[in-house]
């Protein structure tokens, strides 16, 4: 039987170079408003480095999302099961 280990990590996003502090707010049709943040604004190298580092440790990205200048990642890897005997 396959079993999985899971890990949740939170990472600060790079500083946005362009319109930080301009007060730009976007609102959707449902009335929810937010200040947009482009995850790629600081370049994608930091994200590639994160994926490579976790991949070397055997972790696979399951899901990610960002909010308030942080990236939340959910990772999984196959659990080592020791056979009894």
C-alpha positions, 0 to 999 in steps of 0.5 A, a space after each residue: 500500500 502506498 502512503 504519503 508524507 505531506 508538508 506545508 510551507 510558507 514563503 515570502 514573495 520578492 518585493 514588487 518593484 513597480 506600483 508598490 504603495 500606489 493604492 491600486 485596488 481591483 474588484 471582481 464581479 462578486 464584490 471582492 476587492 484585492 490589491 493585485 500582486 504579481 508572483 513573477 514581479 521579482 523574477 521567477 528564479 527564486 521560485 525555480 530554486 524553491 522547486 529544485 530544492 524541494 524536488 531534491 528532497 523528494 517532495 512533489 508540489 501538490 498545490 500552491 496559492 498566494 495571499 498577502 505577499 506570501 506563497 503557501 505550498 503543499 508538498 507530498 512524497 512517498 512515505 518509506 514503509 519498513 517491512 516487519 519481519 
